[in-house]
Amino acid sequence: MEKRTKILATLGPASHSIETIEGLIKAGANMFRLNFSHGSHEYHLDTLNNIRTAMKNLNTTVGVLQDISGPKVRVGDLKEPFELLRGDEITFLKEEIVGYKKEDKKYVVSINYPDILDKVKIDEYIYLYDGTIRAKVIQIEGEVIARIENHGILSSKKGVNFPNTVIDINVITKKDEKDIAWGVENNVDYFAISFVQNGNDMKRARELLNGYKGKLIAKIEKFDAVENIDDIIEQSDGLMVARGDLGIEVPYYDVPTIQKMLIKKANNVGMPVITATQMLLSMTQNERATRAEISDVANAVLDGTDVVMLSEESAVGEDPINVVETMSNIISKTEDIYNFDKQSKLEYLDEFDVIQATVTKLADDLNAKGILALTSSGKSAIKMSRYRPKTPILTFTHKKKVLNSLTAVWGVQPIGTIKEAHASKMFQKMLVSLEQKGLLQKEGPYVATVGYPVGMPGSTNTIKILTESEIEYYLNFKGKK
């Protein structure tokens, strides 16, 4: 089934082989995530090479997103797991220790970012084990002591969250710097930056690219990121609604409205947005998704997300291809009631928006088979996507790197690259490429856009309607090269 919302599938032990990656692409995956919280550079390079082999074998384009792990706060090692009960007290020390039970109902631990302890205040909360254990700070003088408010078992290296504390730490660690350098060297398409707090974090990430044109995705998973969202958008190429840690950092009942707010803001400025975390989690082990999960995916699609993401489901699940097929089917059926045609509902951001809005309305009004968009920088295709046309945006670029960067953009199908500079040859190359891929509907019509001077970003200034006779003419065109 045809779909416009993209699927980002995390690769892992269950899915990193060439055969499985090809199966995932056929099932509907548009992008692949390399999770740098796990695995060595050698492991990820092997996976990346498998992705590129699968792309070549299938003659298609998919994107690669490198998820940078960031400064995940964790407790240190413990002598043994702690069974924490309501009313127990846990002391956080600055020095690195092996956690232990001090006496009845009193425990002592350390964390890997001890400077955070200087920033906490009385009555603020500390969440342990990725949000499952809640503790309230009762002492900050000398030592930070918190009282446990619910039952839970804490073991070594489990995550810690400070949802009331502006921790203001460097979100890019030394490990992250090396990982980003690896991504630059190996030409990944997207870098997802974890635990972003403000726009300066994204500026720092941009500096580490050293001029490389990869796209930066800001992962919104901290309460202060939500507060600073406009500043973050200004410095980013895309957003990820990272609902796992976000659901700990903010009240759980705020997550759906924050998701909708983030998607709306991204849509308004024409920026790709990814909705992530536990979308079809039960399918890690089960053949079928729950009704709640199906509704979650459908609602993200209706909210206007560009991409929905799979994590454990595709990385370590029992049947990753089935998971992608399920998500693809949910998207396709949901898009039957999608709110298309936003040409008159959004303000123009610049003069080029007028052109792209006109193209999408023209294509929809003509019931065109596709918009053939030749773009130098990718911006014109992204602007077309902003207006959510019913007509597929079949995109061609002058550079392969730009083509890959469009895999996260709603409704855009990256087709191929074009080197020709003459308009007739460009129209011919687009149509021939579609025919070779089995995508061309010769009865048309298509709406084609190109720009002069060729290769100059923002120069789209020619709109041509290709009818059946013109399609036949360009397919057989033998003019000057």
N, C-alpha and C positions, 0 to 999 in steps of 0.2 A: 504493500500500500504506500502511496505517496505521502510524504510528510514534510513539513517545513521547519518544525522545531527540531534542533539537533540533539544527538546523543553523545555524551562523553563517557567512555568506558575506561575504568581503571584496569590496567594490566598487572598480573601477578602470577604466582605459581600455577594457577588453574588456566591461564589464558595467554601466556607469552610466546607460544609456539607460532610459527608461520601459518600452519594449517588452521589453528583456532582464530588467529587474527583475521585471516581471510573470511572465516565463517562469521565473525562479528561484523565485519564490513558488509557482507551480504545481508546480514540480519538487520542492518540499519545504523551501525556505529559510524559516526562522522569524525570523531576525535578520540585520541587515546591519552590517558593520564599515566605518567610515570611518577610514582609516589616516593619522594626522596627521604621520607621518614624511615624507609626500609631499603635494604639492598645496597650493594656496592656500585661504584661507577662501572665496573666491568659487567655486572649483571644488567644494568640499565642500558649500556651500549649494545649488548647482545639483543635486548628487547627492541631497542630503537632500530637496529639493523633488520630485525624481523618485520617490523612495521613497514619499513621502506621496501623490503622485498615483496611483502603482501601487496603494497600499493602498485608496484611495478607489474606483478603478476595479474592483477585485476584491472590495470590501466585506469586507476582512479586516484583521487586526491583525498587524503585525510590529514587532520592536524595532530600535532604532538604537543601536549601540555606537560611541562615539568613543574610538579608541585613541590615548592621549596618548604622544608619542614619547619623552619623558624624556631623561636625560643620556647619550646614547650616546657612549662614549669612542671616538675615532678618531685615527688618525695624521693629520698635516697633509699639505699638498701635497708631492709628490716631484718632483724634476727629471725623473725617468724611473723606470719600474718597476724594482724591485730583484729580481734572481734570487738568493735567499738559499739558501746551502748549509749543510749540517751543519758546525759549527765556526766559522762566520762570527760576527762580533760586531756588535751594533747598540746604539748609544748613544742614550739618550732625553734630550733637553734640555728645560729648563723654558721657555726663551724660544721664541717662535714663529719657526720658520724654514721654508725650503723644504728638504726632506730631500735628502741627497746621498750619494754614495759617497766616503768620505774617502780610502781607499786600498784595496788589495787585501784582501778579506775583512772590511772594516770600513765600517759605514754609520752615518749620523747622521739622526735624525728628531725631530720634536716631536709632542706630543699635545694635544688641545684641553682637557684637564683636567689641567694640569701639577702641581697640588697633590698628586695621587695619588702622584707620584714620591717624595714625602717619607714615604710610608707603606710602601713595599715593603721587603722584607728579603732578605738573601742566601739563595739556593737556592729562592726563590719563583718561580713561573712567570708569564710574560706570554704570552698568546696573541694572535697577529696574524691579520688577514684572517678574522675571525669563526671563529677556532679552527683554521684550517688550518695555521698556522705556530706552532710551539712554541719558546719561548726561556726559558732559565733565568738568573736574575739572578746575576751574578758580582761585581758591584761596586755599592756605593751611596754611597760617599764622593765628594763633588764632583759626580760624574755617575753616572747609573744606566746600567750596561752589562749586557747579557744576551747569552748565547751561544745561537746557533740550533742546534736539535736535529733538524730535519728540513728537507727541501727544500721550497721554495715561492716563489711570485712575489708580491711586495707592491707594490701601487699606491696612489695617493693616496686619502685619506679612508676607508680600510678600517677596520673595527671592531677594537677592542682589548679584551681581557678580562684581568682580574686575579683568577683563581680562588682564590688563596690569601690575598688581601689584603682586609682590611676597609677599604673606601675611604671610607665614611661621608661621602658628599657629598649635597647637597640634590638629591633625585630629581625635583623639580619646578623646571624652568628658567623663565626669564622668558618664553620662547616658550610653554611649557606653560601658564603663568598666563593668557596671552592666549587660548590655544586652549580652556582650560576655560571662560573667560568667554564665548567664542563658543558653546560647547556649552550653557551655561546659557541664554543669550539665545535659542538656537534649539531649546530643549526636547528635547535628546537624552535617551535613556532610561538609558544606561549610560556610565560613564567608566572605561576601563581604564588603570590607573596603572602605568607601566613602571618596572622596576628597583627595585621596593620592597625595602627592607632590613629594616624593622621597623614596628611599629604606629604610631609617630610619623609616618612618611611618609604613612600613610593619614589620620591626624588632620589633617595639614596640607592634604591634598587636600580633606577634608571642609570645612575652614574656607573654602576657595576657592569652594565652592558657594554660600556666603552664604545658607544656608537652603533652597536649591533641593533638591527631593526626588529628584534623580537617584541611581541606584544606583552604588556604587563597587566596581569589580572590581580586586583586587590581582593583578598579574601576577607569578607566582613564577618568577623566572629568574636568581636569584643564590643562591649557597651560604648567605649569611647570612640570606636570607629563609626558606630551609628550616629553619634553626636557630631562627628566631623565629616560626615559623608560627602558634603558638597566640596570640601577641600580635597578629599580623596579622589572623587570623580575627576576633578580638574587635572590631577597628576597621573591618571590611569588610562588604560586602553579598554578595560572591561572590569566587571565586578563578578564575584562569586558569593552567593548567599550561603555561607558555610554554617549550616544550621546546627551542627553538633555542638561545638563550643559556644556558639551564639545562644543556644538554648540553656546554657548554664550561666552565661554572662548577663542575660536579661531574664525577667520573669517569663516562664514558659508560655503564658497566655499572650505575650507580646510578639512571639516569633511569627505567627501568620501575618499580622499587620505590618511588621517590619519587612517581611518578605515582599509583600505587595508594594510597600513604599519604595524599596530598593529597586524592584523591577520597573516600577513606573518612572522613577528618576532616570534609570538607565535608558529606558525607551524614549523618554523625552529628549535626551541629548544624542540619541543614535549610537549608543554604546552597548556591545554585547554583554549579556548577563547570564550567569550560570546558576541554576538552583541545585543544591547538593545536599547529601547526607541522608542515608536510610530511606531512599525513595522506594526501593523494592527489597528491603533488607531480608524479609522472610524467605525470599527466593535464593538466599545463600545456601539453604538446605532443602527448600521445598520446591516442588514443581510449579505451583501456582502462587500468585500474589494474593494478599488479603484485599478485601474490598476497600479498606481504609487506604492502603498503599496505592491502589488503582486511582482512587479519588485524589490522592495527594499529587500524583503525576499529572492527572487531568487538570487540577486546579492551578498548578504551576504553568501549564500550557496556556490556560485561559487568562492567567495573570499577565502573560506576555513574555515569559522567559524565552531567551534565545536557545538555551541549552539545558537539558536535564542530565544529571550525573549519576553514574553507578560507581560504588566503591567496593566493599567486600563482595557484593553480589557477582561482580565480574572478575574480581581479582583472585578470590579463593573459593568462590561458589562451586557447587557441584555441576552446574550446567550453564556456563556464561552465555552461550549462544541463545539458549531459550530465554534468558533474562532480557537480552537485547531485543529479541523478537517480540516479547511481551510488551516491553516499553514502547517499541515502535508501533505496535498495534494500538496501544492506548492513545498515543499521540495522534495517529492518523484518524481514529474515530472521533477524538475530541475536537480535532480541527474542522470537523463537519459543522460545528456550531461556533467556530472562532469569530472574533470581532475583527474582520478584515477592514480594508478601505478607510485608512486614517488620514487620507490626503487633506481633508477639510477640518480635521480635528487637532492638528498640531501646528504650532507656530513655525514659520520658517526661521532657521538659525542663521542662514546667509543666503546670498543670491543664487547659489547653486542648488539649494533646496527647491526653488521654484521649478527648475528644470527636472529634477528627479521626481518630484511630486506629480508633475505633468506627465512624465513618462509612465508612471505606475497607473495613473487614472486612465490614460489613453489605452494602455494594455488591457486593463480590466474592462473598460467600456467596449473594446473590440472583441473581448473574449479570446485574446491572443493565446497562442500555445506557449509562448515564453517571451521574456525580455532578454535580448542578446546584449549584454552589457560588457563593453570593452573598457577596462579601467586600468590606469597606470599605477595609482597608489592604493586602490581598493575603496577609496572614500565614496565614489559615486554609487557603488553597489551597496555599501553600508547605508548611505542616505536613502536609497530605494527601499531597503529592508525596513527602515524606520517607519515607512508608510504602510507596511503590512499589506501588500497587494495579494490578490488571489493568484495572480499570474506568477509562475516560477521565474526567478531571476537567474538566468543561465549566464555565468560570468566567465570572462576571458581576461587575462592580464598579460602584460609584457614580460613579467618576471615570475618564475615559479614560486619564489618566496612570498610574493604578494598573494598568489593564488591560495597557498596554504593558509595564510592568515585569515581567509574568509570562511574557513570551515566552522567557525563559531558563530556565524551571522545567520539569523533567522531567514529562511526562504531563499538563501543564496546557494546555488549549486555550482561549485568550482569545476569548470570544464577543461580548460587548457590554456596554453600560452600562445601568443601571436607576435611574430616579429615584423610582419608586413606593415608598410607605412601608407600605402595607397588605399583609399576607402573601399573600392570594389574588391581588392584582394583581401582586405580585412573581413568584409561581409562573406566572401567566399570561404575563407579559412574557418570562420565560425560555423557556417552551415556544414562544411565538410567534416569538421570535428564532431558535430552532433550526429551526422549520418554514420560516421565510423563507430560511434559509441551506441548506435541503435536508438538514439533519442530524438531524431529529427522526424517531425510530422509534416510531410511535404505540402499538405493542403494549406498550412499556415492558418492565420497570419502570425507573423512575429513582429515585435517592435525592437529595432536594433538601435543602439546608441554608440557613437564613437566621438572622438574629439581631435581637434587640431589646435596647435601643433601636436603631433603624435608624441606620447611619452610625457607630456607635461601634466602634472597633477591638477585636477580641477578644470580641465579644458573641455569637458563634454559639451559639444555645441551642435551635434548633428543627430537628428532623430529620423529614422527611416522605417516605414511600414513595409514589410516584406510579404507580399501576397504569393499565392501558389505559382504564378507565372514568373515572378521575380526570383523566387527561390530556385526554380528550374534554371533561370538565366544565370544566376551566380554560381550554381553548382557546375555549370559548363563554361564559365567565364575563362577566356584565354587571352586576356589583355596583357599589357606589359607587367612584368614583375616589379 
